[in-house]
Amino acid sequence: MTIQSFPGSSGIIDASPKRDISYFSNFYVLGLTLTAGIGGLLFGYDTGVISGALLYIRDDFAAVAENNVLQETIVSMAIAGAIIGAAGGGWVNDAYGRKKATLLADIIFAIGSVVMCAAPDPYVLIFGRLLVGLGIGIASVTAPVYIAEVSPSEIRGGLVGMNVLMITGGQFLSYLVNLAFTEVPGTWRWMLGVAALPAIIQFFLMLFLPESPRWLYLKNEKPQAIAVLAKIYGSERLEEEIDILAVASEEAFRSKNNVRYLDVFKSKEMRLAFLAGAGLQAFQQFTGINTVMYYSPTIVQMAGFTSNQLALLLSLIVAAMNATGTIVGIFLIDRCGRRRLTLSSLSGVIISLLILSGAFFLQSSELNSGLCEVQTLHGTCGTSLGWIAVVGLALYIAFFSPGMGPVPWAVNSEIYPEAYRGVCGGMSATVNWVSNLIVSQTFLSLVTVVGTGGTFLIIAGVAVLAFIFVALFVPETKGLSFEEVERLWKERAWGGEDVRRGLLV
């Protein structure tokens, strides 16, 4: 093994050839990933379930049906809670570990689900949404970091992508649950309350799982860390991984001293890393994904399909495509790389949004001209434009889900040094949730002002900006160790030649 260092760091980089490791070569790692990924399932379930539940909440509470702002608040209050949870989740991760952070998230989420289920009025429902959001926010920071820290670098992107698959799977599950309870008394109460079950399941499973070996080593619990590493790597690689972790942890001890949020902005390389990570998280939301997932039944109804059941069924198909696309992304992310996959994804997203925008503009023109005054028995506008809008929605998901879905979470789990991973992961997740809140809180109001076609045209413009951002600021990290990624940022910050002069010992 060649040992390398760079100025200002004693970190090492494994320059030996990469191993041929598959996702199923170690079922222990796969089990850790799937269990931690239940946090993603909670994230996705809540994202999807509120879109269907909102249709029936409006039926039960007249105040909600008459007030768009109240509808937006019910949807977005969970996001407000997630902002708080993500902001504090980074600190909880660093101070108490990934495992305890997950257990805390499960407890808060389960309590919030029960409160929503029993809510006597919209305002108690909003409080329950806030609690659920707190749990989701903590989980959104913790799950990707935990998975990344127990994953071999060769398949790290795909395993972190499995957390995103759990998110999209949770969205699909939520639409199934929505359809299952459409004819059951209590409808939305069942839809929201059943979310407590996966949180309880994850809580008990996590009790039997280990802490992240990197966090254990950082906290000087070396025997426990080595015991976990021994289950992840074979004997030949184990010693190598321990050596890398030992030097990386030594560097983290010297530089950390309880890293604070402002410390992220004190070095050029950390500013560049955070810009890339937080920018990806912001553009993930501003390119419209959770507008589609929160409001897909509403968008389908805007397209002319007025039946609640039909809107939920079409949204179920959209959610299934989202999960399928994420599987494709897991297959491609460690083969094509993060950067190429993201740029390809954004190209398709731009085209899909233009199709959506055009369909709604043409539909609006037909309605205004009196060509679409009578609805059919199926609740459509009597025109093919509604179906074109649905096809545009499906294409949007098909292009978004393999790239812009998993890549921001994968990149943010791997681009920060050990000492900064919890804090930066929390900060970038907070950016994601703040962007999510802005989009979800303004979507219906924006539609009122500029129309559905105009809204999707604006989002298409944002997607163009996202493409330019990725091309300029996001490097390729496929297959790199954490230490190699750290060196990459130093080279970008201070110039490749100046860093390379000090590489070989």
C-alpha positions, 0 to 999 in steps of 0.5 A: 500500500502506498501512503500519501499525505498532503500539506496540513494533514497527516491523512493517508490515502489507499492507492492500492487497486480497488477490490471487486465488491458487489452489493450482495458480497456482504449481507451484514453490510446490506442488513445495516444499510436496510435497517438504517434505511427505514429512516428513509422509508419514514421520510418518503412515506410522510412525503407521499401520504400527505398528498392523498390525506390532504384530499380527505382532510379538506372534506373533514375540515371546512376551514382547510378546504376554504384556505390554500394557506392552511393546506400549504401549512399542513403540508409544510409544517413537517418540513419546518420540523425537519429543518429544526431536526436536521439543523440539530441532527448533525450535532446529535450525530457527532455528540452521541453517535449515529445509533442514538440519533436514529433511536431518538428520531424513531421516538419523535416520529412515532409520537407525532404519528399518534398525535396526527391520527387523533387530531380533533382539529387542523391545529393539533394536526399541524402540531403532529406534523411538526413532531413528525418533521423533527424525526424526519429531519434527524433521520435525513442526516443520520441514515446517509452518514451511517450507511456511508461509514459502514460501506466499502468505498467501491459501493458506497454510492449505491448503498447510500442510494438504497436509502433514497430507494427506501425514500421512494419506496416509502412514497410508493407505500404511502400511495398504496395505503392511501388507496387502501383507506379511501373507503374506510371510515377515518380515511386520513387518520389511518393514512397518517397514523400507520406511519408509527409502525415502521418507526417502532420496527426500526427502533427495536432493530437498531437496538441490536445494531452497532454504532458506526466504526468511524464514530467509535474510533473517533471516540477512542472506542477502538476495540468496538470499532475494530470488531465492527470493521472485522464484520465488514472487511476480510482479513487481508483488507481489515488491517489496511482499513484500520491503518487508514482509520487510525491516521484519519481519526488522529487528524480529526482529533487534532482539528476537531475540538468540537467543530462548530458551524462557523468553522466550516467557512474558515478554510477554502477547501471546506467552503468549496465542499459545502458549496457543492454539497449544499448547492446540490441539496438546494437544487434537488428541491428547487427543481421541483421533486417534492412539489410533484410528490406532495401535490401529485394528486392535486396536479393530476386534478389540475390536468382535468382528472377530478376523481379523488380515486383516479388522482390517487391511482395515477399518483401511485403509478408516478410513485412506482416510477420514482422507486424504479428510477432510483433502482436504476440510479443505484445500478449506475451511480458507482459505474457512471459516476455521480457527476455524469449521472446528475448532468444526464438526469437534469437534461431529461428533467428540463425537457420533461418540465417543458412538456408539462408547462406546454400541456398546461398552457395549451389546456388553459388556452382551450378552457379560455376559448370554450373548447373544454367546457364539458367533462367526461364521465371519467372526470377528465376535461375531454381532451388529450392534453390532460394525458400529455400532462400526466405523461410529462409528470411520468417523464419528469420522475423517470429522469429525476429519480436515477440522478437528482434523487440519490446523488445529492445524498450520496455526495453529501455523505462522502465529501466532508472530512471525518471531523466535519461530517456530522456538522456539514451533513446536518447543515446541507440537509437543513438547506435541503429542508429549507428549500423544500419548505420554500417550494411546498409553501409557495407552490399553490400560491404561485400557481394562482399567480402565474398558472400551472404552466408558468410555474413549471416553466419557472422550475425548468429555468431553475433546472437549467441553472442546476445543470450549470452549477453541477458542471462548474462546482461538483467534482467526480467522487466515484470510488474514492476513499474519504481521504482521497476526497479530502485531498481532492478539495485541497487540490481544488482550493490551493492548486493541484501542482502545489499539493502534489509536490507534497504527496509522496512520502 
